[in-house]
Amino acid sequence: MSKLTLDGFFSYCKQIAEHIQLGERMASLSGQGTPKLTSAVGNLYYDSIQPYREDANAQTREFLARVVDVLLDYVQQVNDRNEKILDFKMPEEMQKALDLHLPEEPLPLKQLLEDCKITLKNQVKTGHPHFFNQLSCGLDIISLAGEWLTAAANTNMFTYEIAPVFILMENVVLEKMRSMIGWKSGDSILAPGGSVSNLYAFLAARHHKFPQYKEKGLSSIPGQLVMFTSDQCHYSVKSCASVGGLGTDYCVCVPSDERGRMLPAELERLVRYHKDRGNIPFFVNATSGTTVLGAFDPLMEIADICQKYDMWMHVDAAWGGGLLFSKKYRHPRLTGIERANSVTWNPHKLMGTLLQCSTVHFRHEGILLSCNAMSAEYLFMTDKIYDPRFDTGDKVIQCGRHNDIFKLWLQWRGKGTSGFEQLMDRLMELSEYMVRRIREQSDKFYLLLEPEMVNVSFWYLPRQLRGLPHNRDKEIKLGKVCAKLKGRMMQAGTVMVGYQPDDRRPNFFRNIISSAAVTERDVDFLLAEMDRLGHDIVVD
Ligand SMILES: *Cc1c(COP(=O)(O)O)cnc(C)c1O
């Protein structure tokens, strides 16, 4: 074979190879089949792309571009009403269907791309317009873009030094949120969830009253501390008593009215009871938007009692805080929130910011540093070239802190404050629509109570139970229907709504509308689908 023919042969091979790659790339670009890597990149391993190989920009980009294609396909499916919400598998079945093992040897990039696809294929589509199951749902696209950027920036929030832009964004957003609460100054932090936000409030309250606790500990407190919260509160409030050394017996549950709102007279009675016994009532948690019923505790009356007995007032508005945007719905629900000492407010709930994004705010300037600072010298040097007040790391009981601000900041820029207001009003109107539709179909649905928020609590009546008088016996049966119907909904995968019992009632459905994807026709679909799946349920 002459040299010339050999060269020709090689160039022919190269052409074929390029042709195949081009074909693969075209197929993935045109959306035919699922995103695929060309064989040249798919067969590579982690150490053939950046950062291991500086010259592998093209290969790195191709890998990431196909991963992004997988994500974009998912976003499309989430917004497609013809797609199911989930393909339910029992845990054992799921374990068999997935290859989750951690290999001794590396896997090629094409396998990692497959892993991404399979993961999302088996995930519950919490942003689907027929997902009514959770307080955090919906898939806000701008917030998603923010989360992607956040991941790429991959920085820690403890010092200005390594997160200058994000730290300034935190300041801007948190100051705006405080001003919406009604405060001109104060202190705030983003925490890993509303439960931890509530814990920050508890710690600050104790520090405020007993600053010596920080150094001298529990024995420096001259008696038994007692905290108060309604029987409808989020369980994280009770956990403060356990984590904080009071013991859960000293987290006193105040009775609520039939709509789930704390009874202020009962609060005062219980505060006196403990005072008379020589205990130290110091902390009251009022809930704005309870987790199950969406009830709002009467803040003005609670504030009066806190003032009278010198107790810290915390408002857990993890769920209802978003309504601060709405001129129409803010009052009377959140009237008096400005009198609180601290407020928890989760943008990852009603505002639709991606998980997770939770904030806690204080009326007292500098309280977080005073309460939590440990002055670690390797991070928080006081002789830095910039004002060390821009370092947030010493305000928290964590060390590192995730960047939860960018996705919220970007979302707020995109919507404007008015956009959030419109979203709040829309979610409330849709809930009012749902209440109306339930009342119109009173043979099939029973509304438990007039909701104050987007939590709509109801029972579904299968044929067996229609037309019978409503009594305790029937309620027990309706409670059994919930579990059966929920099971059928999971298997069908077409709609998701949650149920639970409470102190007054057996199981009932709690529908949540906190996704911007939901419309009137989705509410109608939900009710029709529950009836389609449940009409023949029989319980004893
Ligand atoms: C959800 C919720 C919490 C807890 O928030 P996480 O972010 O889930 O920790 C606290 N309080 C109320 C009222 C809630 O609804």
The ligand as an SDF file (V2000), in Angstrom:
LIG
                    3D

 15 15  0  0  0  0  0  0  0  0999 V2000
  -43.2590   24.7960   56.5240 C   0  0  0  0  0  0  0  0  0  0  0  0
  -43.3580   25.4720   57.7970 C   0  0  0  0  0  0  0  0  0  0  0  0
  -42.2700   25.5470   58.6640 C   0  0  0  0  0  0  0  0  0  0  0  0
  -40.9940   24.8120   58.4040 C   0  0  0  0  0  0  0  0  0  0  0  0
  -40.3170   25.2580   57.2800 O   0  0  0  0  0  0  0  0  0  0  0  0
  -39.1890   24.3410   56.6180 P   0  0  0  0  0  0  0  0  0  0  0  0
  -38.5820   25.2320   55.6010 O   0  0  0  0  0  0  0  0  0  0  0  0
  -39.8950   23.1580   56.0300 O   0  0  0  0  0  0  0  0  0  0  0  0
  -38.2490   23.9390   57.6970 O   0  0  0  0  0  0  0  0  0  0  0  0
  -42.3990   26.2670   59.8240 C   0  0  0  0  0  0  0  0  0  0  0  0
  -43.5560   26.8720   60.1240 N   0  0  0  0  0  0  0  0  0  0  0  0
  -44.6340   26.8190   59.3240 C   0  0  0  0  0  0  0  0  0  0  0  0
  -45.8870   27.5140   59.7260 C   0  0  0  0  0  0  0  0  0  0  0  0
  -44.5760   26.1060   58.1340 C   0  0  0  0  0  0  0  0  0  0  0  0
  -45.6630   26.0050   57.3510 O   0  0  0  0  0  0  0  0  0  0  0  0
  1  2  1  0
  2  3  1  0
  2 14  2  0
  3  4  1  0
  3 10  2  0
  4  5  1  0
  5  6  1  0
  6  7  2  0
  6  8  1  0
  6  9  1  0
 10 11  1  0
 11 12  2  0
 12 13  1  0
 12 14  1  0
 14 15  1  0
M  END
$$$$
